[in-house]
Amino acid sequence: MEKKEAGERILKLKKEIDFHRYQYHVLDKETLSEAALDSLKHELYTLEQKFPEFITADSPTQRVEGKPLAKFTKVKHETPMLSIEDVFTFSELEAWETRVSKFSGREIAPFFCMVKLDGLAVELVYENGVLKTASTRGDGVIGEDITQNIRTIESVPLVLTKPKGHFYNFEHIVVRGEIFFPLKAFEKLNKELKKAGQVEFANPRNAAAGSVRQLDSKITAGRPLDFSAWDLVSEHGEKTHDEEWQIIKELGFKTNPLGKVATNLKEVEQFFNEVKNKRDKLDYWIDGTVVRVNDNAVFKSLGVVGKTPRGLVAYKFPAEETTSVVEAVEWLVGRTGALTPVVTLKPTLIAGTTVKHASLHNADEIKRLDVRVGDTVVIYKAGEIIPKVKEVLKNLRPKNSKEIVPPETCPVCGAKVVRKVGEVAIVCSNRNCFAQDKERVLHSVRAFGIDGFGPQTIELLLDEKIIQGPADIFSMTVDDVIELERFADISANKLIKEIQSKKNISLPKFIVALGIRHVGEETASLLAEHFLTLEKIMKAKEEELSMVSGIGEVVGKSVADFFKDEHNQKIIEGYLERGVKIEKGKPKPRGKFFGKTFVLTGTLSSMGRNEAKEKIKSLGGNISSSVSKNTDYVVVGEEPGSKFTEAQKLEVKVLNETEFLGLLNK
C-alpha cells in the first residue's frame, strides 16, 4: 500500500472506530461486534507501525501507549476543583435553600439533580477538540497529570465531536467527571487479585483511584474503568446546567442517565428517593445525589463560601448502620504522647467497606458510652467515611464482658501516663517513647515532603538506632540504609538522594514539621507572615504571639512553651547542623489595612463575602472568623449574626456597608 493510500485508510479507520466506540460507551448501543471492532483496531495498528508518520495523539491505538512514568507531574487547575457541602436530611436541604435564597435575594429554583458517583473526580482539558491533559482533583488547586492513564479508558473521548448549532470556543473545552469501577468488574478484579496472592481493594472507589494512579499505563489499560462527565467548566454560552448536560453528550461524553431538572425541593426529594430505591440495582457505587442551581447566572452570582460553592449541595444517603462485637481495645500513642483508644471489631461491612476498627477518641467517650469488651455495638460511618461507635446494645451484653480501663502506663514504653488539668487526653510522660519518636519522624517526613519514607522504614531505622529523632534523617548515608531489610543499593541511593533534595524548606512547612501542639498549616503561615524568620518566632514572648491575628492565647501559649523547652531547641539545632535551610517567610502586603484584623457578619449588597475578604487582604488586612479584643473592625451587613452583638459587648469598632466601602476607597 502506498503512503497516500495508507494515510487515507488510517483516517477512515480512526473515524469508524471512534463512531462505534461512541455508540457503545456513550449510547449503550452495540453497532459492531467486539471481535469486528478489534479487527479494525488491529488493522489500524498495523498500518501505523508501517507508516509511523501517521500516528497521532488522537488515534484509538494510542490509548494503551506510553512508557511507565517515574512520577506524576503537577497540573494547576484553571478554576479550583472545590468540595461540596453535605446534607443528610430533607430539613437540612431546606435550610440550605433558605440560606442560599436569602443570600441571593431571590428564589434559586429550579435545580438540576444528578447522582453522586463515588469514584475519582478528574478534569479533562481539550484543545481544538483533542485531549490535552487529564488531572486529578489533588488539593483543589493543583492536581496530578494522569493523561497517559486516562487515554486508556474507552469511555473518555480522545477527540470531541463539535456540537450542532451555536457553540463558541470549541478551541478550549474543560470537562469534569468521575472515574469509577463498575461493581461486577470490581468483584472480578478482586477475585483475580486474591487468586494471585495480591492485596485486594477495599472498595470500588479505591480500585478506581489505585488503577488511575499507576505509573505504568498498561496496568490501567488492563482495568475496565468507566467515566461519566458531570460538568462543563469552560463557558460556551449555555444559560442552564441542563443545557450544558446536553452539550456534554453532544461532545461525545457519557453522562449518567438519571440526571434531571427539578422545579422545587419536593421534586428533588422525589428524585432522591427514586435514586435511593434504584441504588442496589445499579452497577456502580453512588453515595447520594447532587443538587445544583440550574440557572448558570444565578449559580455564578452565589459565589463560594470557604472551599464550597454556595449553589451546589450533596444530598447524601443516610449513613449505613450495622452491628458488631467489640473484641479488644488498643491504646495508640501519637506524636504528642496522647493515647487514643481504638476498638477491634468483629469484621463487618458498611457502605461496601469492611470495617475492623473504630476510634473511641478518648477515655471520656468510653465512659459516656459505657463500652466494654464483648459488647454488641451499633457502628456507622458519618458521611460514609469515618467509622464510629453510635451506641451499646446493653441488653445483649454478655456476663463475661470486660470494662475498658484507661492504662496507668504507656502501652509502648511503660512510662506513667498523666492527664493535664482541663484536658481530656491522657498522655505518655516519656518524651523518648518509641511510639512518639516514630510518629514525630513520620510527621516531619510528611511536612518536608520526602517520598518513599513510610512507617515501616522509620521503625527499622529507630530499631537499629540509626536515627533517634526527626533531624537525624538528614545525616543518614547510603551505608546506613543499605543493610536494612528490604533495601538494596538502588533503593538506598534513591532514598538518600530524595532526603538530600528536601533540605530546603519554607518557614511555614518547617514550623509544621516541628509538630507544635495546636499548630497546623494555617497557623504556621500566620506565624511566618508576621515574624518572617524562625529566630524571631523563637524569641517572641507569649503575649506577643497571642496578639498575632488568628493565633489567640491558647495557641500563643503552646508556641511559646514549645520554643522555651531546651529539648525542642536542640531538635531545631539538629536540623540546622545537618544542613536544613529554612527560607524566610513572605510578609503580607503593606497596604493601608496592614496589621488590622477584620471580621465580617451579615450580607453585603455591593459584593460577596469572599470578594470583600480578598479586598481586605490585598490591602494587608487580616480576616478572622471570630470577634476578640484583638479585632480592629467588624463589618456588618444585612441581618448580622452574633458577631455583631459580640463586637458591641467588646466595644470593637463596627462599620456598616457604606462606612466599609468608604474605608476601602479612602
N, C-alpha and C positions, 0 to 999 in steps of 0.2 A: 504493500500500500504506500502510495506517495505521501509526502509530508502534508500537502494541501488537503488531500482527501482524508488523511488521518485527523487533521485539525477539525475538519467539518464533522467527522464522525464523533469525535470526542465531545464537541459542543452539544450534539444531538443526544448522546448518551447521558450527559450530565443533566440535561433538561428533562429527559424521560425518567431518570432515576429520582430526581427531585420531585417530579409530579406524583409518582407513586408513593414516595416517602410521605408527602403531604397528605395524600388521600388516606393512607394507613394510620399515620401517627397523629394527625390533627383531626381528620374527619371520621376516623374509625371505619374506613371503607377499604376492603382488600380488592383493589383493582387489578392486581397482578400477584400471582403466587410467589411465596418466599423463594422458591427454587429458581423461578424465572428472573426474579429481581437479583438474586445472587449471580446469575449468569451474566446479566447486564453489567453488574459491578466488576465481575472478573474480566469481561471484555475491555471495559474502560481502564482497569488497572494495567492490563497487558499492553494496551496502546500507549498509555502514559509512560510505561517503562521503556518502550521502544522510542518514543518521542518525548523525552522529559521536558523539553522546552514548552510543552503544552500543559504541564502540571501547574495548577493554580490553587490558591488557598481555599477557594470555594468548592473545590472538587469533592464529591462524595467519598473518594478514596482517601482523602486527607483526614478523615475523622479519626483514624487509628494511627496516624503518623506521629512522629516526634520521639526524640531520644529522651531517656529519663533525665529529669531535672535535678540539679544539685540542691536547689531550694526554690521556694516560691518568691517571686518579686512582689513588691508592694504597688498597689494601684490606688490613687486618690479618686474618690467618687466625685462627680461633678456637683451633685447635691447630696447631702448626707442621707444615708440609709437609716432612718430613725426607727425607734422602737414604737410599740403600740400600747396604749393604756388598756388594761384588762378589766372587764366587769364580769361578774359571775351570776348575777340575778337580774330579773327584769326591773326591779326597783332601782338597782344601780345603773341600768341602761337609761331609765327615765331621768335619773339625776344627771347623767352625762348630757342628755338632750337639753334639759332645763338650763344647765350651766353654760353650755356652748351657745344656745339660743340667746341667752341673756348677754353673753359676751358679744355676739354678732349684732344684737339689736333687731333680729328678725327670725322668722321660722327657718330652720335649717333643713327640713324635709323637702323633697323626698330623699331616700337613701339608696345606695347601691349595696346589695348584700352578696357575699361570696363565702365559700367555705374557707376555713383557715387550715391550710395544709401544714402538716407537721414534718417539715423537711429542712432543707438548707436554702436560705434565701441567697440569690445571686443577681448580679447586674450584668446585662449584655449590652455592649455598645457596637453599633453598626455604622460604618462609613460608606456612603454610596451603595447601601444595601448589602454590604458584605461584612460578616462578623469580624470585628477588630479585636475586642477584648471581652473577657468574661472574668468577673471577680466576685469574691465572697464579700459578705457584709463587713467582716472584720470588726473594728470598733465603731463602725458607722460612718467614719470619715475616710479611713484607709483600710482597704481590704487586700486580699492576696490574688494575684493573677493566676487563674486556673483555666485560661483559654485552651491550652493544649488538651486538657481533660474534657472540657465541655464539648469540644468538637467531636468527641466520640459518641455523644448522646444523640440518637437518631431523631428525637422529637425537638431538638434545637436546630432551627434552620441556619445553614451557613450563608445562604443568600435569601434575601427577603423579596417578596412579591409586592410591587408598588400598588397600593390601593386605587380603586377606580374613583373618578370624580375629583373634587377639590382636596388636595393633600399637599401641603408645602413642607419644605425641609426634609425631603427624602434622603438628603446627603448625610444627615446625622440623626440617628434614632437610638434612644436609650430605653430598654425594656427591662423590667424586673420580674422575677418569678421564683418558683420553688423547684428545687431538685428533690425528687422523692423516690423511694424504693417501693414498688408495688408489693403488697403483702405476700402473695403467692411466690413471687420471685425471691423475697426475703427469706421465707421458710426454706426454699430450695437451697439458697446460698448457705444458710446456717447448717443444713444437713451435710452439705459438701465440706464445709469447714470442719465440722465435728468428725467426719469420716477421715479427713486428712490430718486429724490431731491438732488442728489450729484453734485459736480462741474465737468463739462465736461472738457475734454482735448482740448487744443487749436489746436493741430495738431497731426498727426500720430507719429512724432518723439518724442514729449513729452509723448505720450501714451506709446511708446516703452520703453523710459527711465524710466518713472514712474512705469511701470509694472515690469521691471527688478530690480529696486531698492526697492523692497518690503522686509521687514524683515520677513514676513510670506510667504514662498514659495508657499503655497496653493493659494494665491491670484494670483501670477504669473502663476501658473498652469491653472487658470481659464481664462487666456487671450490667444487668439490664435496668439501668436508671431511666427515669422519665422526667419530663419537665413540663410545668404548667405556668404560663405567664399570667400575671395579675395586675401589672401597672405599666402604663406608657408614660415614662418620666419626661421625655423631651416633648416640647409643645408643638402641636401641629394644627391648632385651630379648633379642636373639639371643645364643645361647651359643657359636656357632661361626661361622667365616667363611663356610663353605658355606651356612649358613642366611641370612647377610647377602647372599650372592650371589643366592639365590633371591628375597629381598625386593627387591633392586635391580631384578631383572627384573619383579617384580610392580608396582613403582612406575612402570614404563614405560620403563626404560632398556635399551639394548642392552649385552650383555656378550659377551666373547669365548667362543665355543662350546667352546674347548679347556680351560677350567678344570675341575679335578677334585681329589678328595681322594686323597692317597697315605698308606698306613698306615705306611710306613717309607722309608728312603733308597733302598732298592733300587727301589721303585716310583717314587720321584722321578726316579731315573736313567732308568727306562723311559720316563717321561713326557718327560723332556728329550730323549732320543734320538728319540722319536716326533715331537716338535715340530721337532727339527733336520732330520729327513728330509722333513717337510712344508714346511719353510721356503721353498724355491724355488717351491712351487706356490701360496703364499698371495698375495693381492692387497694385502698391507700389509707394512711393514717390521717385523721383530722382531729383537732382538739377544740373546735368551736367554729364560730363564724366571724367574719369581719364586716363591720357596718361602717360605711363611708358616706359623707355628704356628697350627693351625686352632682350638684352644681359646682363646676370647677372654679368659677369666680368666687363663690362663697367659700369653698374649701380653701382656696389660696388666701383669702382675706382673714380667715381664722388663725392662720399662722401656727406657731409652735410654742408649746409650754414645756420648759425643761428639754427633754430629748424625745418628746412625743408630739405628733400633730394633733391639734385640737379637734379637727374634723374627722377623726378616724378612731374607732374603738374595736377591740377584740371582745366579742361576747362569747366567753368560754363555757364549755360544758362544765357542770359541777365536778369538783374533784372526786375521782372514784375512791370509794372506801372499801376496805376489806378487813378481815380479822386475821390475827396471827398470834403466836405464843412467844413470850419473852423467854429465851433460852439462857441468856447470860448478859452481863453488863461489863463493859470495859471502860476504864478511865484513860482517856488520851491526853497527853501533855503537849501543849502548844509552845510557841517560841517565847511567850511571856511567862510561861510556867503555869498558866491556868489549866485546870483539869476539867475536861468535858466528858460527861457520861454518855456512852453510846451503847444502845442495847442491841444484842444479836437476836434476830427473829428467825422463826421457822420460815424458810423461803416462801414468798407469796408473790402473786402477780398484781401489779397496779398499773393501769393505763399502758399495758403492754410491756412493762419493765419488771424484771424480777427484783424484789426488794429483800435484802437480808439484814439491813441495819437501819436504825433510826436514832437521831440525836435527841437527847432529853435536855440539852442546853446547859443545865446546872443542877446543883443539889436541891434548890428551892422548887424546881419543876418536878423533881422526883417526889418531893414531899406533898406538893399540891395535888398531883395525880394519884399518889399512893401506889406507884408502880412497884411490883415485886417480880422476882424471877419465878416463872411458872404461870404468870397471869396471861389471860387472853385479853388482847388489847385491840382496839379499833385504830387502824392506821389509815392515813390518807396522804395525798400529795396536793399541797396547796398550789394551785396553778399548774398541777401535773408536773411538778419539778422536784420539790423537796419533801421527802417522806417525814411524816410527823406522827407522834402518838396522840390521838384525839382523846381517848378515854379508856378506862379499865372496866372490863365486864366482871365486876366483883362477884356476881352470882356464879361465875364459872371458875372462881379461884380455887385451886387445889389445896388440900390440907398441908401439903409439904412445900407450899410457896415460901420463898425467902425474901425478907426485906432487903432492900438495897441500901447499904450503909456507906456513906461517904468515907473514903480512906483517910487515915490519920497520917499515913506516909505516902510518898510518891511511889507509884507502881513501877517506875523505871529505875530510879536511883536509891529509893529507900529513905530519902530525906523527909523531914517533917513537913506537913502541909499547913499553911496558915490561911486565915481569912481576914482581910482588911476590913476595918470598920466602915459600914455604909456600902460595901460591895458584896455581890452575890457569889463571885467566883472564889473557889479555893485554889491556892497557888502553892506550887512546889518551892520550898525555901532555898534549894540548892541551885545557885547560879550556874554551876558546872554540870548540871544534869544532862545526860546524854541525849535525851529526847528534845530538850530545849536547844542544845547545840545543833542537832540535826535540823530542827525547824528554823532556827536562826540562819543557818547556812543556806538552806533552801530558799528562804525569804530573800536573802541577799542576792543569791544567784538569779532569781527571777527579776529583782529590781535592776540588776546590771544587764539583764537580757542575754545571759550566757546560755547558749543552746547545748543540748546533749549532756546535761548535768542534772540527773534525776535523783530521787530519794535513795535508791539502792546504791548508786555511786557514792553519795555522801556518807551513807552508813559504812561502806567499805573503807573510805578514807579516814573516818573517825575511829573505826575499829583498829585500823593499822597504825594509828597515831600519826598519820601523815599530815593531818590538819587537826587543829583544836578549836578553831573558830572561823568565822566568815573571811577575815582578811588573809588567812593562811592559803587560800586557794590561789592567790596571786603570786605566791612564791613556789608553787609546785613546779616540778620539772617532769620531763618525759620519763626519766628513770624512776621517779616516784610512782608513776601511774602504770607503767608497762608491766610490772609484775603482778598487778591486781587481777583477780578473776574477771574474765570476760574481756580483758583488754589485750590488744595486740599492738605491734609497732605503729601501724597506720592510725588506729583509733586513738592511741595515746598521743601521738603527734597532733592529731586533729583537735583533740580536747584542749591541749595546752595552747595551741595556736588560737583557738576560739577564746580562751580565757584572756590571753595577752591582748587580743584585739578589742577587748571591752574595758581596758583600763581607764579610758577617758569617759567620764560620766557627767551628766548635767547635775547641777546642785539639787534640784528637786528630787531627782531619782536617787541621789546619794542619801538624802535625808530619809527617803522611803526605805532604802537598803538598811539603814541603822535599826529599823524596827521599833521606833519610839511609840509608846502606847498612845492611842487616840490620834495618831498622825498618819493620814493616808495621802494619796496623791494630791488632792485639792489643798489640804493644809500645808503640805510640803511646798507647793507652788506659791502659796501666800507668804510663807516664811522667806522663800528665795527672792521673791519680788521686793519684799520690804527690806531685808538685810543685805542681799546681794552676795555675801560671802559666808562660808561656814564659820570662819573665825568670829564674825560679828554675832552670829546666832548663838554660838557657844558662850560668848561673853555677856549676852543680854540677860538682864535680870527678869525675874518672874513677872513683875509689874509691866515692864516694857514689852514682853512677849504677849501678855494678856491684852494689851492695848492695840495690838495689830488687828485690823479689821478682819473678822471672820475667825479669829483664834479663840478669844474668851479665856476666862480664869482657869477652867479645868484643864484645857489643852496647854495653856501657858505654864501652869504648874508642872504638868507632865514633861514638857520640853525642858524646862529649867532643871528639874530634878534629874533628868537623863544626863544632861551635859555636866552637872556638878559631880556626878559619880565618877570616881577615879578609874573604875573598871571600864566604863564606857569611853572615857578619854583615851585609855590605852588601845581600845579597839580601833578608834579613829586614827591614832598614831600608827597602828599596824597597817592600815590601808595605805596611808601616805608613804610609809617606809618601803612598802612593796611596789611603789610606782604608780599608784592610782592618782589620776589627775582630775580634779574637780573643777568644772567650768563655772565661771561666775554667773550669778543669777541675772536675769534681764529685768530692769526696772519698769514699772508701769509708766505710761505716757505722762509727762509732767504738764498736764493741762490745768485749766482753772479749777477743776474739781480734785486735783491731786491731794491725796490724804483724807478726802471726805468720804464718809460712808452714807449710802442711801438705802432706804427701804421703801418699796412700792406696795401700795394696797389699793384695792378698788380698780375700776375700769377707766382707762383714759380714752377720750373720744377722738383725739388727734393722732394717736399712734398705738400700736400694740405694745404689750408688756416687754417683749423681747427687744423691740426697736428702742424703747426708752432705756433699757438696760445697756444696750450697745452704745447709745449716745453718751451715757454717763461714763462708761468705761473708756470710750475714745478720748474723753477729756480728763482721764486719770482717776476717775472716781471708783469707789468700791461698791459692790452690791452685797447686801446682807439679807437673809431670809427672816431675820427676827430683829425686834427693836430692843436696844440696850442703852445703857448710859453712854456708850461709845458711838451711838448713831448720831450723825450730824443733821440729816434731813429725812423726813418721812413724806413721800409724795402721795397725796390722797386723791383718788379718782372717784367715780360714782360708786355708791354702795360699798364703802370700805369695810374691811373686816376688823377683827380685834386688835390689829396692829395700830389702828388709829387711836383706839382707847388707851393702849399701852404707851403710845407716844405722848398723849396728853398727861398721863399719870407720871411719866418720867420727865415731863417738860422738855421734850425734844422738839426742835423746830419743825412745824408742819407746813407743807407747801400744797396749795391747790393746783389744779392743772395749769391755770393761767400764770400763776407765780412760777411754776416749774418751767414752762415754756419761756418765760421772761428771763429766767436764770440761764437757760440753755443759750439763748440768743444774745445775752448781755456782752 
